[in-house]
Amino acid sequence: MLATLGACGALGGEDTSKASGGDGALEKPKIKVALLPVVDLAPLRLAQEGGYFKAEGLEVEAVDAPSGQQSMTKMIGGEVDIAFSTYMPFFVAKAKGAADIRLVADSVSASPKSNAVVTVPTSSVKTINDLAGKKIAITDKNTASHLLTVSVMKDHGVDTSKVQWVPMQLPNIAAALSSGQVDAGYLPEPFLTQASKVVGATPVVDIATGATTDFPLAGFGALGSFVDKNPKTLAAFQRALAKAVRDSADRSKIEPMIVKYAKVDAETASLLTLPTFGATLDARRLQRVPDLLLQTNVIAAKLDVAPMLAPQAG
């Protein structure tokens, strides 16, 4: 069942097209947002196609990015105003002083059965205890796929020190499992359902368990300069996205977005387990992400989330 987070109470049926304050004029009525072809962005795509942004006087131009890291790089370089990414690259960039990163809106958290470490029947991996010393496919080191797998393994007392982490693109992991190139792999939806259908992949462990239950996975970031100069524009973006998140409780509204933009067939879209969609940011919940980065020695010092959060539209 799809859970939704952070729907803004002020959305209740009122005309929000002038809600950005004063005469309603936005500082920047057209913005560019770097996006990936993932299920996580179904609410944003609904906001685009359903006219939610337009109702706020805002035009959102999507700029394709192959990864969250590259999405963030486009934002830092000034190619886009807002970037979608898993949270970890945002916090790593902030910790290393690469840019004044602000978080502007939430996107998804891990829901049960939406992200898992999987294997295939021919693999020697049968349980989570078998993962020690094995080859595990991830998208890259120090990403959500890597560090959440480490966290879950440690929860179960499984040694991670001798694991061979094998970076590869998500669409290639199912074939790598089938050919024996890797023993297991981290997969989010829709790749989880696709791998089950194509190569008989089965979960070894659900990522949304233990210390990573309801773990914040991805959101939207911007540079501090954009946030400071464009408060009305940002509030319009947040309100439209929050309304789309609320309406995403109706699967019939977002499955067509998943088919079109995440490039899966309609049957797979109807079967996959959706992540928990959200819009409004919560500093205490998000603090779990840099805390995990610190625990796994990806960053060297504690990072406080609260100063990184942009004002949230109410």
Contacts in CASP RR format, 6 or more apart in sequence:
PFRMAT RR
TARGET T0000
AUTHOR 0000-0000-0000
METHOD contacts of the structure
MODEL  1
MLATLGACGALGGEDTSKASGGDGALEKPKIKVALLPVVDLAPLRLAQEG
GYFKAEGLEVEAVDAPSGQQSMTKMIGGEVDIAFSTYMPFFVAKAKGAAD
IRLVADSVSASPKSNAVVTVPTSSVKTINDLAGKKIAITDKNTASHLLTV
SVMKDHGVDTSKVQWVPMQLPNIAAALSSGQVDAGYLPEPFLTQASKVVG
ATPVVDIATGATTDFPLAGFGALGSFVDKNPKTLAAFQRALAKAVRDSAD
RSKIEPMIVKYAKVDAETASLLTLPTFGATLDARRLQRVPDLLLQTNVIA
AKLDVAPMLAPQAG
2 111 0 8 1.000
2 248 0 8 1.000
2 249 0 8 1.000
2 251 0 8 1.000
2 274 0 8 1.000
2 276 0 8 1.000
2 277 0 8 1.000
3 111 0 8 1.000
3 276 0 8 1.000
3 277 0 8 1.000
4 245 0 8 1.000
4 246 0 8 1.000
4 248 0 8 1.000
4 249 0 8 1.000
4 276 0 8 1.000
4 277 0 8 1.000
4 278 0 8 1.000
5 106 0 8 1.000
5 109 0 8 1.000
5 245 0 8 1.000
5 276 0 8 1.000
5 277 0 8 1.000
5 278 0 8 1.000
5 279 0 8 1.000
5 280 0 8 1.000
6 106 0 8 1.000
6 242 0 8 1.000
6 245 0 8 1.000
6 278 0 8 1.000
6 279 0 8 1.000
6 280 0 8 1.000
7 242 0 8 1.000
7 243 0 8 1.000
7 245 0 8 1.000
7 246 0 8 1.000
7 279 0 8 1.000
7 280 0 8 1.000
8 238 0 8 1.000
8 239 0 8 1.000
8 242 0 8 1.000
8 243 0 8 1.000
8 279 0 8 1.000
8 280 0 8 1.000
8 313 0 8 1.000
8 314 0 8 1.000
9 314 0 8 1.000
10 16 0 8 1.000
10 19 0 8 1.000
10 239 0 8 1.000
10 313 0 8 1.000
10 314 0 8 1.000
11 239 0 8 1.000
11 242 0 8 1.000
11 243 0 8 1.000
11 246 0 8 1.000
15 55 0 8 1.000
16 55 0 8 1.000
16 56 0 8 1.000
16 239 0 8 1.000
16 240 0 8 1.000
16 243 0 8 1.000
17 24 0 8 1.000
17 55 0 8 1.000
17 56 0 8 1.000
17 57 0 8 1.000
18 24 0 8 1.000
19 56 0 8 1.000
19 235 0 8 1.000
19 236 0 8 1.000
19 239 0 8 1.000
20 26 0 8 1.000
20 56 0 8 1.000
20 232 0 8 1.000
20 233 0 8 1.000
20 235 0 8 1.000
20 236 0 8 1.000
21 232 0 8 1.000
24 232 0 8 1.000
25 232 0 8 1.000
26 56 0 8 1.000
26 57 0 8 1.000
26 58 0 8 1.000
26 230 0 8 1.000
26 232 0 8 1.000
26 233 0 8 1.000
26 236 0 8 1.000
27 229 0 8 1.000
27 230 0 8 1.000
27 231 0 8 1.000
27 232 0 8 1.000
27 233 0 8 1.000
28 81 0 8 1.000
28 230 0 8 1.000
28 233 0 8 1.000
29 57 0 8 1.000
29 58 0 8 1.000
29 59 0 8 1.000
29 233 0 8 1.000
30 58 0 8 1.000
30 59 0 8 1.000
30 60 0 8 1.000
30 61 0 8 1.000
31 58 0 8 1.000
31 59 0 8 1.000
31 60 0 8 1.000
31 61 0 8 1.000
31 81 0 8 1.000
31 82 0 8 1.000
31 233 0 8 1.000
31 237 0 8 1.000
32 60 0 8 1.000
32 61 0 8 1.000
32 62 0 8 1.000
32 63 0 8 1.000
32 79 0 8 1.000
32 80 0 8 1.000
32 81 0 8 1.000
32 82 0 8 1.000
33 44 0 8 1.000
33 60 0 8 1.000
33 61 0 8 1.000
33 62 0 8 1.000
33 63 0 8 1.000
33 80 0 8 1.000
33 81 0 8 1.000
33 82 0 8 1.000
33 83 0 8 1.000
33 84 0 8 1.000
33 220 0 8 1.000
34 63 0 8 1.000
34 64 0 8 1.000
34 65 0 8 1.000
34 68 0 8 1.000
34 70 0 8 1.000
34 71 0 8 1.000
34 72 0 8 1.000
34 74 0 8 1.000
34 75 0 8 1.000
34 79 0 8 1.000
34 80 0 8 1.000
34 82 0 8 1.000
34 83 0 8 1.000
34 84 0 8 1.000
35 41 0 8 1.000
35 44 0 8 1.000
35 62 0 8 1.000
35 63 0 8 1.000
35 64 0 8 1.000
35 65 0 8 1.000
35 71 0 8 1.000
35 84 0 8 1.000
36 64 0 8 1.000
36 65 0 8 1.000
36 66 0 8 1.000
36 67 0 8 1.000
36 68 0 8 1.000
36 71 0 8 1.000
36 84 0 8 1.000
37 64 0 8 1.000
37 261 0 8 1.000
37 262 0 8 1.000
37 263 0 8 1.000
38 188 0 8 1.000
38 262 0 8 1.000
39 188 0 8 1.000
39 189 0 8 1.000
39 190 0 8 1.000
39 258 0 8 1.000
39 262 0 8 1.000
39 272 0 8 1.000
39 274 0 8 1.000
39 275 0 8 1.000
40 84 0 8 1.000
40 107 0 8 1.000
40 108 0 8 1.000
40 217 0 8 1.000
40 218 0 8 1.000
40 219 0 8 1.000
40 275 0 8 1.000
40 277 0 8 1.000
41 84 0 8 1.000
41 107 0 8 1.000
41 261 0 8 1.000
41 262 0 8 1.000
42 248 0 8 1.000
42 254 0 8 1.000
42 257 0 8 1.000
42 258 0 8 1.000
42 261 0 8 1.000
42 262 0 8 1.000
42 274 0 8 1.000
42 277 0 8 1.000
43 107 0 8 1.000
43 241 0 8 1.000
43 244 0 8 1.000
43 245 0 8 1.000
43 247 0 8 1.000
43 248 0 8 1.000
43 254 0 8 1.000
43 277 0 8 1.000
43 278 0 8 1.000
43 279 0 8 1.000
44 60 0 8 1.000
44 84 0 8 1.000
44 107 0 8 1.000
44 241 0 8 1.000
44 244 0 8 1.000
45 254 0 8 1.000
45 257 0 8 1.000
45 260 0 8 1.000
45 261 0 8 1.000
46 52 0 8 1.000
46 244 0 8 1.000
46 247 0 8 1.000
46 248 0 8 1.000
46 253 0 8 1.000
46 254 0 8 1.000
46 257 0 8 1.000
47 53 0 8 1.000
47 60 0 8 1.000
47 240 0 8 1.000
47 241 0 8 1.000
47 243 0 8 1.000
47 244 0 8 1.000
48 60 0 8 1.000
48 62 0 8 1.000
49 257 0 8 1.000
51 240 0 8 1.000
52 240 0 8 1.000
52 241 0 8 1.000
52 243 0 8 1.000
52 244 0 8 1.000
53 59 0 8 1.000
53 60 0 8 1.000
53 236 0 8 1.000
53 237 0 8 1.000
53 240 0 8 1.000
55 240 0 8 1.000
56 236 0 8 1.000
56 237 0 8 1.000
56 239 0 8 1.000
56 240 0 8 1.000
57 236 0 8 1.000
58 233 0 8 1.000
58 236 0 8 1.000
58 237 0 8 1.000
58 240 0 8 1.000
60 237 0 8 1.000
63 74 0 8 1.000
63 79 0 8 1.000
63 80 0 8 1.000
65 71 0 8 1.000
65 74 0 8 1.000
65 83 0 8 1.000
65 84 0 8 1.000
67 139 0 8 1.000
68 83 0 8 1.000
68 84 0 8 1.000
68 85 0 8 1.000
68 86 0 8 1.000
68 89 0 8 1.000
69 85 0 8 1.000
69 89 0 8 1.000
69 140 0 8 1.000
71 80 0 8 1.000
71 83 0 8 1.000
71 84 0 8 1.000
71 85 0 8 1.000
72 83 0 8 1.000
72 85 0 8 1.000
72 89 0 8 1.000
72 90 0 8 1.000
72 93 0 8 1.000
72 101 0 8 1.000
72 221 0 8 1.000
74 80 0 8 1.000
74 83 0 8 1.000
75 81 0 8 1.000
75 82 0 8 1.000
75 83 0 8 1.000
75 221 0 8 1.000
75 222 0 8 1.000
75 223 0 8 1.000
76 93 0 8 1.000
76 98 0 8 1.000
76 99 0 8 1.000
76 223 0 8 1.000
78 223 0 8 1.000
81 222 0 8 1.000
81 226 0 8 1.000
81 230 0 8 1.000
82 104 0 8 1.000
82 220 0 8 1.000
82 221 0 8 1.000
82 222 0 8 1.000
82 226 0 8 1.000
82 237 0 8 1.000
83 220 0 8 1.000
83 221 0 8 1.000
83 222 0 8 1.000
84 107 0 8 1.000
84 218 0 8 1.000
84 219 0 8 1.000
84 220 0 8 1.000
84 221 0 8 1.000
85 218 0 8 1.000
85 219 0 8 1.000
85 221 0 8 1.000
86 143 0 8 1.000
86 144 0 8 1.000
86 217 0 8 1.000
86 218 0 8 1.000
86 219 0 8 1.000
87 103 0 8 1.000
87 144 0 8 1.000
87 216 0 8 1.000
87 217 0 8 1.000
87 218 0 8 1.000
87 219 0 8 1.000
87 286 0 8 1.000
87 289 0 8 1.000
88 142 0 8 1.000
88 143 0 8 1.000
88 144 0 8 1.000
88 147 0 8 1.000
88 289 0 8 1.000
88 293 0 8 1.000
88 298 0 8 1.000
89 143 0 8 1.000
90 101 0 8 1.000
90 103 0 8 1.000
90 221 0 8 1.000
90 308 0 8 1.000
91 101 0 8 1.000
91 289 0 8 1.000
91 290 0 8 1.000
91 293 0 8 1.000
91 299 0 8 1.000
91 303 0 8 1.000
92 142 0 8 1.000
92 293 0 8 1.000
92 298 0 8 1.000
92 299 0 8 1.000
93 99 0 8 1.000
93 101 0 8 1.000
94 100 0 8 1.000
94 101 0 8 1.000
94 303 0 8 1.000
94 308 0 8 1.000
95 290 0 8 1.000
95 293 0 8 1.000
95 299 0 8 1.000
95 300 0 8 1.000
95 301 0 8 1.000
95 303 0 8 1.000
96 299 0 8 1.000
99 223 0 8 1.000
100 223 0 8 1.000
100 224 0 8 1.000
100 225 0 8 1.000
101 221 0 8 1.000
101 222 0 8 1.000
101 223 0 8 1.000
101 224 0 8 1.000
101 308 0 8 1.000
102 221 0 8 1.000
102 222 0 8 1.000
102 223 0 8 1.000
102 224 0 8 1.000
102 226 0 8 1.000
102 227 0 8 1.000
102 308 0 8 1.000
102 309 0 8 1.000
102 310 0 8 1.000
103 219 0 8 1.000
103 220 0 8 1.000
103 221 0 8 1.000
103 281 0 8 1.000
103 286 0 8 1.000
103 305 0 8 1.000
103 308 0 8 1.000
103 309 0 8 1.000
103 310 0 8 1.000
104 220 0 8 1.000
104 221 0 8 1.000
104 222 0 8 1.000
104 227 0 8 1.000
104 234 0 8 1.000
104 237 0 8 1.000
104 238 0 8 1.000
104 281 0 8 1.000
104 310 0 8 1.000
105 219 0 8 1.000
105 220 0 8 1.000
105 221 0 8 1.000
105 237 0 8 1.000
105 238 0 8 1.000
105 241 0 8 1.000
105 279 0 8 1.000
105 280 0 8 1.000
105 281 0 8 1.000
106 216 0 8 1.000
106 219 0 8 1.000
106 220 0 8 1.000
106 278 0 8 1.000
106 279 0 8 1.000
106 280 0 8 1.000
106 281 0 8 1.000
106 282 0 8 1.000
107 217 0 8 1.000
107 218 0 8 1.000
107 219 0 8 1.000
107 220 0 8 1.000
107 277 0 8 1.000
107 278 0 8 1.000
108 217 0 8 1.000
108 218 0 8 1.000
108 219 0 8 1.000
108 275 0 8 1.000
108 276 0 8 1.000
108 277 0 8 1.000
108 278 0 8 1.000
109 214 0 8 1.000
109 215 0 8 1.000
109 216 0 8 1.000
109 217 0 8 1.000
109 275 0 8 1.000
109 276 0 8 1.000
109 278 0 8 1.000
110 148 0 8 1.000
110 207 0 8 1.000
110 208 0 8 1.000
110 212 0 8 1.000
110 213 0 8 1.000
110 214 0 8 1.000
110 215 0 8 1.000
110 217 0 8 1.000
110 275 0 8 1.000
110 276 0 8 1.000
111 208 0 8 1.000
111 214 0 8 1.000
111 273 0 8 1.000
111 274 0 8 1.000
111 275 0 8 1.000
111 276 0 8 1.000
112 206 0 8 1.000
112 208 0 8 1.000
112 209 0 8 1.000
112 273 0 8 1.000
113 192 0 8 1.000
113 203 0 8 1.000
113 206 0 8 1.000
113 208 0 8 1.000
113 273 0 8 1.000
114 188 0 8 1.000
114 189 0 8 1.000
114 192 0 8 1.000
114 208 0 8 1.000
114 272 0 8 1.000
114 273 0 8 1.000
114 274 0 8 1.000
114 275 0 8 1.000
114 276 0 8 1.000
115 148 0 8 1.000
115 186 0 8 1.000
115 187 0 8 1.000
115 188 0 8 1.000
115 189 0 8 1.000
115 192 0 8 1.000
115 206 0 8 1.000
115 207 0 8 1.000
115 208 0 8 1.000
115 217 0 8 1.000
115 275 0 8 1.000
116 186 0 8 1.000
116 187 0 8 1.000
116 192 0 8 1.000
116 203 0 8 1.000
116 204 0 8 1.000
116 205 0 8 1.000
116 206 0 8 1.000
116 207 0 8 1.000
117 128 0 8 1.000
117 131 0 8 1.000
117 136 0 8 1.000
117 149 0 8 1.000
117 152 0 8 1.000
117 184 0 8 1.000
117 185 0 8 1.000
117 186 0 8 1.000
117 187 0 8 1.000
117 203 0 8 1.000
117 204 0 8 1.000
117 205 0 8 1.000
117 207 0 8 1.000
118 177 0 8 1.000
118 184 0 8 1.000
118 185 0 8 1.000
118 186 0 8 1.000
118 187 0 8 1.000
118 192 0 8 1.000
118 195 0 8 1.000
118 196 0 8 1.000
118 201 0 8 1.000
118 202 0 8 1.000
118 203 0 8 1.000
118 204 0 8 1.000
119 125 0 8 1.000
119 126 0 8 1.000
119 177 0 8 1.000
119 183 0 8 1.000
119 184 0 8 1.000
119 185 0 8 1.000
119 201 0 8 1.000
119 202 0 8 1.000
119 204 0 8 1.000
120 177 0 8 1.000
120 178 0 8 1.000
120 199 0 8 1.000
120 200 0 8 1.000
120 201 0 8 1.000
120 202 0 8 1.000
121 200 0 8 1.000
121 202 0 8 1.000
122 178 0 8 1.000
122 180 0 8 1.000
123 177 0 8 1.000
123 180 0 8 1.000
123 183 0 8 1.000
123 184 0 8 1.000
124 130 0 8 1.000
124 134 0 8 1.000
124 183 0 8 1.000
125 131 0 8 1.000
125 134 0 8 1.000
125 183 0 8 1.000
125 184 0 8 1.000
125 204 0 8 1.000
126 204 0 8 1.000
127 204 0 8 1.000
128 152 0 8 1.000
128 153 0 8 1.000
128 156 0 8 1.000
128 158 0 8 1.000
128 204 0 8 1.000
128 205 0 8 1.000
129 156 0 8 1.000
129 158 0 8 1.000
130 183 0 8 1.000
130 204 0 8 1.000
131 153 0 8 1.000
131 158 0 8 1.000
131 163 0 8 1.000
131 183 0 8 1.000
131 184 0 8 1.000
131 204 0 8 1.000
132 153 0 8 1.000
132 158 0 8 1.000
132 159 0 8 1.000
132 160 0 8 1.000
132 162 0 8 1.000
132 163 0 8 1.000
133 159 0 8 1.000
133 162 0 8 1.000
133 163 0 8 1.000
133 164 0 8 1.000
134 163 0 8 1.000
134 164 0 8 1.000
134 183 0 8 1.000
134 184 0 8 1.000
135 163 0 8 1.000
135 164 0 8 1.000
135 166 0 8 1.000
135 181 0 8 1.000
135 182 0 8 1.000
135 183 0 8 1.000
135 184 0 8 1.000
136 149 0 8 1.000
136 163 0 8 1.000
136 164 0 8 1.000
136 165 0 8 1.000
136 166 0 8 1.000
136 182 0 8 1.000
136 183 0 8 1.000
136 184 0 8 1.000
136 185 0 8 1.000
136 186 0 8 1.000
137 166 0 8 1.000
137 167 0 8 1.000
137 168 0 8 1.000
137 173 0 8 1.000
137 176 0 8 1.000
137 177 0 8 1.000
137 182 0 8 1.000
137 184 0 8 1.000
137 185 0 8 1.000
137 186 0 8 1.000
138 145 0 8 1.000
138 146 0 8 1.000
138 149 0 8 1.000
138 165 0 8 1.000
138 166 0 8 1.000
138 167 0 8 1.000
138 168 0 8 1.000
138 185 0 8 1.000
138 186 0 8 1.000
139 145 0 8 1.000
139 146 0 8 1.000
139 167 0 8 1.000
139 168 0 8 1.000
139 169 0 8 1.000
139 170 0 8 1.000
139 186 0 8 1.000
140 146 0 8 1.000
140 167 0 8 1.000
141 165 0 8 1.000
141 167 0 8 1.000
142 293 0 8 1.000
142 296 0 8 1.000
142 298 0 8 1.000
144 217 0 8 1.000
144 218 0 8 1.000
145 186 0 8 1.000
145 188 0 8 1.000
146 165 0 8 1.000
146 186 0 8 1.000
147 292 0 8 1.000
147 293 0 8 1.000
147 296 0 8 1.000
147 298 0 8 1.000
148 186 0 8 1.000
148 207 0 8 1.000
148 212 0 8 1.000
148 215 0 8 1.000
149 186 0 8 1.000
149 207 0 8 1.000
150 160 0 8 1.000
150 296 0 8 1.000
151 211 0 8 1.000
151 212 0 8 1.000
151 292 0 8 1.000
151 296 0 8 1.000
152 205 0 8 1.000
152 207 0 8 1.000
152 209 0 8 1.000
152 210 0 8 1.000
152 211 0 8 1.000
152 212 0 8 1.000
153 159 0 8 1.000
153 160 0 8 1.000
153 163 0 8 1.000
154 160 0 8 1.000
155 209 0 8 1.000
155 210 0 8 1.000
155 211 0 8 1.000
155 212 0 8 1.000
156 205 0 8 1.000
166 176 0 8 1.000
166 181 0 8 1.000
166 182 0 8 1.000
168 176 0 8 1.000
170 187 0 8 1.000
170 188 0 8 1.000
170 191 0 8 1.000
171 191 0 8 1.000
173 182 0 8 1.000
173 185 0 8 1.000
173 186 0 8 1.000
173 187 0 8 1.000
173 191 0 8 1.000
173 195 0 8 1.000
174 187 0 8 1.000
174 191 0 8 1.000
174 194 0 8 1.000
174 195 0 8 1.000
174 198 0 8 1.000
174 199 0 8 1.000
174 201 0 8 1.000
175 181 0 8 1.000
175 199 0 8 1.000
176 182 0 8 1.000
177 184 0 8 1.000
177 185 0 8 1.000
177 195 0 8 1.000
177 199 0 8 1.000
177 201 0 8 1.000
178 199 0 8 1.000
184 204 0 8 1.000
186 207 0 8 1.000
187 195 0 8 1.000
187 201 0 8 1.000
188 275 0 8 1.000
189 272 0 8 1.000
189 273 0 8 1.000
189 274 0 8 1.000
189 275 0 8 1.000
190 258 0 8 1.000
190 262 0 8 1.000
190 264 0 8 1.000
190 268 0 8 1.000
190 269 0 8 1.000
190 272 0 8 1.000
192 201 0 8 1.000
192 203 0 8 1.000
192 272 0 8 1.000
192 273 0 8 1.000
193 268 0 8 1.000
193 271 0 8 1.000
193 272 0 8 1.000
193 273 0 8 1.000
194 264 0 8 1.000
194 268 0 8 1.000
195 201 0 8 1.000
196 202 0 8 1.000
197 268 0 8 1.000
207 215 0 8 1.000
208 214 0 8 1.000
208 215 0 8 1.000
214 276 0 8 1.000
215 288 0 8 1.000
215 289 0 8 1.000
216 285 0 8 1.000
216 286 0 8 1.000
216 288 0 8 1.000
216 289 0 8 1.000
217 275 0 8 1.000
220 241 0 8 1.000
222 234 0 8 1.000
222 310 0 8 1.000
224 310 0 8 1.000
226 234 0 8 1.000
227 234 0 8 1.000
227 310 0 8 1.000
227 311 0 8 1.000
231 311 0 8 1.000
234 310 0 8 1.000
234 311 0 8 1.000
234 313 0 8 1.000
235 311 0 8 1.000
235 313 0 8 1.000
236 313 0 8 1.000
238 279 0 8 1.000
238 280 0 8 1.000
238 312 0 8 1.000
238 313 0 8 1.000
239 313 0 8 1.000
239 314 0 8 1.000
241 279 0 8 1.000
242 279 0 8 1.000
242 280 0 8 1.000
242 313 0 8 1.000
244 279 0 8 1.000
245 277 0 8 1.000
245 278 0 8 1.000
245 279 0 8 1.000
247 253 0 8 1.000
248 254 0 8 1.000
248 277 0 8 1.000
251 270 0 8 1.000
251 274 0 8 1.000
254 274 0 8 1.000
255 266 0 8 1.000
255 269 0 8 1.000
255 270 0 8 1.000
258 264 0 8 1.000
258 269 0 8 1.000
258 272 0 8 1.000
259 265 0 8 1.000
259 266 0 8 1.000
259 269 0 8 1.000
262 269 0 8 1.000
264 272 0 8 1.000
280 312 0 8 1.000
281 309 0 8 1.000
281 310 0 8 1.000
281 312 0 8 1.000
283 305 0 8 1.000
283 306 0 8 1.000
283 309 0 8 1.000
286 305 0 8 1.000
286 309 0 8 1.000
287 304 0 8 1.000
287 305 0 8 1.000
289 305 0 8 1.000
290 299 0 8 1.000
290 302 0 8 1.000
290 303 0 8 1.000
290 305 0 8 1.000
291 302 0 8 1.000
293 299 0 8 1.000
293 303 0 8 1.000
294 301 0 8 1.000
294 302 0 8 1.000
294 303 0 8 1.000
END
